[in-house]
Amino acid sequence: MQQPIPELTQDKEMELEQLRQAYRSLLEEKEALEMRVVKSEERRRAFMHILSDINMMNRKLADQRKAMIHILADSERDRRHLTKQAERLDNSRRALLHILQDSHQSNQRLGNSRKAMIHIMSDLKETTERVQRSEQELLEKQEQLVQAGKLATLGELTTGIAHELNNPLNNIGLFVGNAIDLIELGMADTDQARVLQELYSSMQQVRKATEIISHLRTFGRVASVSREQVSIPQVIENAIALMREQLRLRQIEVTLCFPEEDVVVTANAIQLEQVFINLLTNARDAMANAAQKALTITCTVQEEVVNISISDTGPGIPVGLEQRIFDPFFTTKDVGTGTGLGLSITYGIIKDHQGTIQVENHPGEGATFLIQLPLQG
C-alpha cells in the first residue's frame, strides 16, 4: 500500500483551511448584509414616520397659514379701523381746539341755540299735534270708508231684505184679517181660542220683522272700536241671513261645515259680519254664469288660531291678478257693477284683528279665500 505524499497532504489541508476561511468570510458578509438589511428596514420605517410627521407638519403649517391670513386680514381691518378712529380723534381734537379758542363765541351761540331750541320745541309740538290730528282724520276716513262699504252692501241687499220683510208683513195681514173676519161674524165669543191663535201668530210675525229690522240697524250703524267675545259660526249665519234671498234667487247652494263646539274669538262682531258679507257678495257675483253654483264655508280650529275658508265654483280670478284684488278700487267686475272697495275693506278689518287673509286661485274651477284669526280668551 502506497503512503500519501506529505506535500500533497499539506496542500489539501491548506486548501481546506482556505475554504474554511472563505466560508467564514461569507458568513460574516452574510451577517453584515443581514444587519444592513435590518438597519435599512429600520431606516425605512423611520423615514415613513418622518414622512408622516412631515405631512402632519405640512397640514399644521397650512392651517397656521390660513389662520395667519385671517389674522392678517383682521389686523388690516383693525388697522383701518384704528386709522379711521385716529382720523376721527384728530378731527375731534381740532374741533375741540376751535371750541376752546372760541369759548366766548360758543357761549353766545349756546344762548342763541337755546332760543332756537325753544322755537324748535314749539314747532315740534305743533307738528306733533298736526300729525295726531292727521292720524285721527285718517282713522275717521277709514271708518267712513268702512261705513260707506256697509251702506253700499245694504244698498245691494235691498231687494232681498224687502222680500224678507214682505213675508212677515203679508202673514201679519193674513192673521189679523182672519181675526177681524171672526169678530165681524160674531165668533169672537164662541171661538175665542181661534181669534187668540190668529193674533198670537200675527205677533210672532211682528217679532220676526222686528228682528230683521234690528239686524239691519245693527249692521248699518257705525261700528264701535270695542271688542268682545264673538261666535264665528253665529257671525257667518248672520251674514248669510242678510244674503239668503239673493243666494236663493241665484240658486246658489250653501254648505256650512262648523265644528261641534262653538268657536269664539275676541273681535268686533259688526266688522266681521261685514267681512263675510263682502266675501259672500263676491262669490255670488263670481258664480253668475257658472254651471254649478255651490258655496262652501268651512271653519276649523288649529292650536291657537281659527281657520275659515270660503270657496265658490266660479271661473276663478284672472291669472296674474291674485296679488291686486286687495288693492283699493281694484275690481275685476264690469264697469258700474263694483266699487273695488269690498276686498280692500275686508283686508283692513282682518289685519286690524291681527289676522291674515289669502286667496287660492283655481282658474276655471273657482277661488278660495282663507282667513286666519287668533283665538283669544
C-alpha positions as CSV (number, residue, x, y, z in Angstrom):
1,M,0.0,0.0,0.0
2,Q,1.3,3.4,-1.0
3,Q,1.8,6.1,1.6
4,P,0.4,9.6,0.9
5,I,2.8,12.1,-0.2
6,P,3.3,14.6,2.6
7,E,3.4,17.6,0.3
8,L,0.0,16.7,-1.2
9,T,-1.5,16.3,2.2
10,Q,-0.2,19.7,3.2
11,D,-1.6,21.3,0.0
12,K,-5.0,19.8,0.7
13,E,-5.0,21.0,4.3
14,M,-4.1,24.4,3.1
15,E,-6.9,24.4,0.5
16,L,-9.3,23.2,3.2
17,E,-8.2,25.9,5.5
18,Q,-8.7,28.5,2.8
19,L,-12.1,27.2,2.1
20,R,-13.0,27.4,5.8
21,Q,-11.7,31.0,5.9
22,A,-13.7,31.8,2.7
23,Y,-16.8,30.2,4.3
24,R,-16.3,32.2,7.5
25,S,-15.8,35.3,5.4
26,L,-19.0,34.6,3.5
27,L,-20.8,34.0,6.8
28,E,-19.5,37.3,8.1
29,E,-20.5,39.1,4.9
30,K,-24.0,37.4,5.2
31,E,-24.4,38.6,8.7
32,A,-23.2,42.1,7.7
33,L,-25.7,42.1,4.9
34,E,-28.5,41.0,7.2
35,M,-27.6,43.7,9.6
36,R,-27.6,46.2,6.8
37,V,-31.0,44.9,5.7
38,V,-32.3,45.2,9.2
39,K,-30.9,48.7,9.6
40,S,-32.3,49.6,6.1
41,E,-35.7,48.4,7.2
42,E,-35.4,50.4,10.4
43,R,-34.3,53.5,8.4
44,R,-37.3,52.9,6.0
45,R,-39.7,52.8,8.9
46,A,-38.1,55.8,10.5
47,F,-38.3,57.5,7.1
48,M,-42.0,56.6,6.8
49,H,-42.6,58.1,10.3
50,I,-40.7,61.2,9.3
51,L,-42.8,61.5,6.1
52,S,-46.0,61.1,8.2
53,D,-44.7,63.8,10.6
54,I,-43.8,66.0,7.7
55,N,-47.3,65.6,6.2
56,M,-48.8,66.4,9.6
57,M,-46.5,69.4,9.9
58,N,-47.5,70.5,6.4
59,R,-51.1,70.3,7.3
60,K,-50.4,72.2,10.5
61,L,-48.4,74.7,8.6
62,A,-51.3,75.1,6.1
63,D,-53.8,75.6,9.0
64,Q,-51.4,78.0,10.5
65,R,-51.0,79.8,7.2
66,K,-54.8,80.1,6.9
67,A,-55.0,81.3,10.5
68,M,-52.2,83.8,9.8
69,I,-54.1,85.0,6.7
70,H,-57.2,85.5,8.8
71,I,-55.1,87.2,11.5
72,L,-53.5,89.5,8.9
73,A,-57.0,90.3,7.5
74,D,-58.3,91.1,10.9
75,S,-55.2,93.1,11.6
76,E,-55.7,95.0,8.4
77,R,-59.3,95.7,9.3
78,D,-58.2,96.7,12.8
79,R,-55.5,98.9,11.3
80,R,-58.1,100.6,9.0
81,H,-60.5,100.9,11.9
82,L,-57.7,102.4,14.1
83,T,-56.8,104.7,11.2
84,K,-60.4,105.9,11.0
85,Q,-60.5,106.3,14.7
86,A,-57.3,108.2,14.6
87,E,-58.7,110.5,11.9
88,R,-61.8,111.0,14.0
89,L,-59.8,111.7,17.1
90,D,-57.7,114.1,15.2
91,N,-60.8,115.8,13.8
92,S,-62.3,115.9,17.3
93,R,-59.0,117.3,18.7
94,R,-59.1,120.1,16.1
95,A,-62.7,120.7,16.8
96,L,-62.0,120.8,20.5
97,L,-59.2,123.3,19.9
98,H,-61.6,125.5,17.9
99,I,-64.2,125.2,20.6
100,L,-61.7,126.1,23.3
101,Q,-60.4,129.0,21.2
102,D,-63.9,130.3,20.6
103,S,-65.4,129.7,24.0
104,H,-66.8,133.1,24.3
105,Q,-68.5,132.9,20.9
106,S,-69.7,129.4,21.8
107,N,-71.4,130.8,24.9
108,Q,-73.1,133.3,22.7
109,R,-74.0,130.6,20.2
110,L,-75.3,128.5,23.1
111,G,-77.6,131.2,24.1
112,N,-78.8,131.6,20.5
113,S,-79.1,127.8,20.3
114,R,-81.2,127.7,23.4
115,K,-83.6,130.3,21.9
116,A,-83.6,128.3,18.7
117,M,-84.3,125.1,20.6
118,I,-87.3,126.7,22.3
119,H,-88.6,127.6,18.8
120,I,-87.9,124.1,17.6
121,M,-89.6,122.5,20.5
122,S,-92.6,124.8,19.9
123,D,-92.6,123.9,16.2
124,L,-92.2,120.2,17.1
125,K,-95.2,120.4,19.5
126,E,-97.3,122.0,16.7
127,T,-96.1,119.4,14.2
128,T,-96.9,116.5,16.7
129,E,-100.4,117.9,17.2
130,R,-100.8,118.2,13.4
131,V,-99.7,114.6,13.0
132,Q,-102.0,113.4,15.7
133,R,-104.9,115.4,14.0
134,S,-103.9,113.8,10.7
135,E,-103.9,110.3,12.2
136,Q,-107.3,111.0,13.8
137,E,-108.6,112.3,10.5
138,L,-107.2,109.2,8.7
139,L,-108.8,106.9,11.2
140,E,-112.1,108.7,10.8
141,K,-111.8,108.5,7.0
142,Q,-111.1,104.8,7.3
143,E,-114.1,104.4,9.5
144,Q,-116.1,106.4,7.0
145,L,-114.8,104.2,4.2
146,V,-115.8,101.1,6.1
147,Q,-119.2,102.6,6.8
148,A,-119.6,103.5,3.1
149,G,-118.8,100.0,2.2
150,K,-121.5,98.7,4.6
151,L,-124.1,101.1,3.2
152,A,-123.2,100.1,-0.3
153,T,-123.6,96.5,0.7
154,L,-127.0,97.3,2.2
155,G,-128.0,99.0,-1.0
156,E,-127.2,95.9,-2.9
157,L,-129.1,93.8,-0.5
158,T,-132.3,96.0,-0.6
159,T,-134.3,93.7,-2.8
160,G,-133.6,90.6,-0.7
161,I,-134.3,92.4,2.5
162,A,-137.5,93.8,1.2
163,H,-138.6,90.3,0.3
164,E,-137.6,89.1,3.8
165,L,-139.8,91.8,5.3
166,N,-142.6,91.3,2.9
167,N,-143.2,87.7,4.0
168,P,-143.9,88.5,7.7
169,L,-145.9,91.6,6.7
170,N,-148.2,89.6,4.4
171,N,-148.6,86.9,7.2
172,I,-149.5,89.7,9.7
173,G,-152.1,91.0,7.3
174,L,-153.5,87.5,6.8
175,F,-153.7,86.6,10.5
176,V,-155.1,90.0,11.5
177,G,-157.6,89.7,8.6
178,N,-158.7,86.3,9.9
179,A,-159.2,87.7,13.4
180,I,-161.3,90.6,12.0
181,D,-163.4,88.2,10.0
182,L,-164.1,86.1,13.1
183,I,-165.0,89.2,15.1
184,E,-167.3,90.5,12.3
185,L,-169.0,87.1,12.0
186,G,-169.8,87.3,15.7
187,M,-167.5,84.3,16.5
188,A,-165.2,86.2,18.9
189,D,-167.2,84.9,21.9
190,T,-167.9,81.4,20.6
191,D,-164.4,80.8,19.1
192,Q,-162.2,82.9,21.3
193,A,-159.3,80.5,21.1
194,R,-159.1,80.7,17.3
195,V,-159.1,84.5,17.5
196,L,-156.3,84.5,20.0
197,Q,-154.4,82.0,17.9
198,E,-154.6,84.3,14.9
199,L,-153.4,87.2,17.0
200,Y,-150.6,85.2,18.5
201,S,-149.5,84.2,15.1
202,S,-149.5,87.8,13.9
203,M,-147.4,88.8,16.9
204,Q,-144.8,86.1,16.0
205,Q,-144.6,87.6,12.5
206,V,-144.2,91.1,14.1
207,R,-141.3,89.8,16.2
208,K,-139.7,88.2,13.1
209,A,-139.9,91.5,11.2
210,T,-138.6,93.4,14.2
211,E,-135.6,91.0,14.4
212,I,-134.8,91.6,10.7
213,I,-135.1,95.4,11.1
214,S,-133.0,95.3,14.3
215,H,-130.3,93.2,12.5
216,L,-130.3,95.8,9.7
217,R,-130.0,98.7,12.1
218,T,-127.2,96.9,14.0
219,F,-125.3,96.2,10.8
220,G,-125.9,99.7,9.3
221,R,-124.8,101.7,12.3
222,V,-121.2,102.9,12.7
223,A,-119.2,100.1,14.4
224,S,-117.6,100.9,17.7
225,V,-113.9,100.1,18.3
226,S,-114.8,97.8,21.2
227,R,-114.0,94.1,21.1
228,E,-115.9,91.3,22.7
229,Q,-116.3,87.6,22.7
230,V,-117.8,86.7,19.3
231,S,-119.0,83.4,17.9
232,I,-117.7,82.8,14.4
233,P,-120.5,80.5,13.3
234,Q,-123.1,83.0,14.6
235,V,-121.4,85.9,12.7
236,I,-121.4,83.8,9.5
237,E,-125.0,82.8,9.9
238,N,-126.0,86.4,10.5
239,A,-124.2,87.4,7.2
240,I,-126.0,84.6,5.4
241,A,-129.3,85.7,6.8
242,L,-128.9,89.1,5.0
243,M,-127.8,87.4,1.8
244,R,-130.2,84.4,1.9
245,E,-132.8,85.8,-0.5
246,Q,-130.2,86.9,-3.1
247,L,-128.4,83.5,-2.8
248,R,-131.8,81.7,-3.2
249,L,-132.8,83.8,-6.3
250,R,-129.5,82.9,-8.0
251,Q,-129.9,79.2,-7.0
252,I,-126.6,79.1,-5.1
253,E,-126.3,76.1,-2.7
254,V,-124.6,77.0,0.6
255,T,-122.8,74.3,2.6
256,L,-121.6,75.1,6.2
257,C,-119.0,72.9,7.9
258,F,-118.6,74.0,11.5
259,P,-117.0,72.1,14.5
260,E,-119.4,70.7,17.1
261,E,-118.0,73.1,19.8
262,D,-118.6,76.8,19.4
263,V,-115.6,78.8,18.0
264,V,-115.2,82.1,19.9
265,V,-112.7,84.9,19.2
266,T,-112.2,88.4,20.6
267,A,-113.4,90.7,17.8
268,N,-115.9,93.3,16.6
269,A,-119.0,91.3,15.5
270,I,-120.3,94.0,13.1
271,Q,-116.9,94.3,11.3
272,L,-116.5,90.6,11.0
273,E,-120.1,90.3,9.7
274,Q,-119.2,92.9,7.0
275,V,-116.1,90.8,6.1
276,F,-118.3,87.7,5.4
277,I,-121.0,89.7,3.6
278,N,-118.3,91.2,1.3
279,L,-116.9,87.7,0.6
280,L,-120.4,86.2,0.0
281,T,-121.2,89.1,-2.4
282,N,-118.0,88.4,-4.4
283,A,-118.8,84.7,-4.5
284,R,-122.4,85.5,-5.6
285,D,-121.2,87.7,-8.5
286,A,-118.4,85.3,-9.5
287,M,-120.9,82.4,-9.9
288,A,-123.4,84.4,-12.0
289,N,-122.7,82.4,-15.2
290,A,-121.4,79.2,-13.6
291,A,-123.0,75.9,-14.5
292,Q,-122.7,74.7,-10.9
293,K,-123.3,77.2,-8.2
294,A,-122.0,76.0,-4.8
295,L,-120.7,77.9,-1.9
296,T,-118.8,76.1,0.9
297,I,-117.8,77.7,4.2
298,T,-115.6,75.7,6.5
299,C,-114.4,76.6,10.0
300,T,-111.7,74.6,11.8
301,V,-109.6,75.2,15.0
302,Q,-105.9,74.6,15.0
303,E,-103.8,75.3,18.1
304,E,-104.2,79.0,18.9
305,V,-105.9,80.1,15.6
306,V,-109.2,79.5,13.8
307,N,-109.1,78.9,10.0
308,I,-112.1,79.9,7.9
309,S,-112.3,79.1,4.2
310,I,-114.9,80.4,1.7
311,S,-114.9,78.5,-1.6
312,D,-117.0,79.1,-4.7
313,T,-117.4,77.3,-8.1
314,G,-117.0,80.4,-10.3
315,P,-114.4,80.9,-13.0
316,G,-111.7,81.9,-10.5
317,I,-109.5,85.1,-10.6
318,P,-107.8,86.1,-13.9
319,V,-104.2,84.8,-13.8
320,G,-101.8,87.4,-12.6
321,L,-104.3,89.5,-10.7
322,E,-104.2,87.4,-7.5
323,Q,-102.0,90.0,-5.7
324,R,-104.0,93.0,-6.7
325,I,-107.5,92.0,-5.7
326,F,-107.0,93.5,-2.2
327,D,-105.9,96.9,-3.6
328,P,-108.4,99.8,-3.0
329,F,-110.7,100.5,-6.0
330,F,-109.4,97.5,-8.0
331,T,-112.1,95.2,-9.4
332,T,-112.4,92.5,-12.0
333,K,-116.1,93.2,-12.4
334,D,-117.6,95.2,-15.3
335,V,-117.7,98.9,-15.1
336,G,-120.5,100.1,-12.9
337,T,-121.0,96.8,-11.2
338,G,-118.4,97.1,-8.4
339,T,-116.7,99.8,-6.3
340,G,-113.5,97.9,-5.7
341,L,-113.7,98.5,-2.0
342,G,-115.1,95.3,-0.7
343,L,-111.9,93.2,-0.5
344,S,-109.8,96.2,0.5
345,I,-112.1,96.9,3.4
346,T,-112.1,93.1,4.2
347,Y,-108.3,93.0,4.2
348,G,-108.1,96.1,6.5
349,I,-110.6,94.6,9.0
350,I,-108.8,91.2,9.2
351,K,-105.4,92.9,9.6
352,D,-106.9,95.1,12.3
353,H,-107.9,91.9,14.1
354,Q,-104.3,90.6,14.0
355,G,-105.4,88.0,11.4
356,T,-104.5,87.2,7.8
357,I,-106.5,86.7,4.6
358,Q,-105.2,85.0,1.5
359,V,-106.7,83.7,-1.8
360,E,-106.1,80.3,-3.5
361,N,-106.9,80.7,-7.2
362,H,-108.1,77.7,-9.3
363,P,-108.7,79.1,-12.8
364,G,-111.8,77.6,-14.3
365,E,-112.8,75.9,-11.0
366,G,-113.3,78.8,-8.6
367,A,-111.5,80.6,-5.8
368,T,-111.0,80.0,-2.1
369,F,-110.5,82.8,0.5
370,L,-108.6,81.7,3.6
371,I,-109.0,83.7,6.8
372,Q,-107.0,83.0,9.9
373,L,-107.8,84.7,13.2
374,P,-106.2,84.3,16.6
375,L,-108.1,82.6,19.3
376,Q,-108.1,85.0,22.3
377,G,-109.6,84.4,25.7
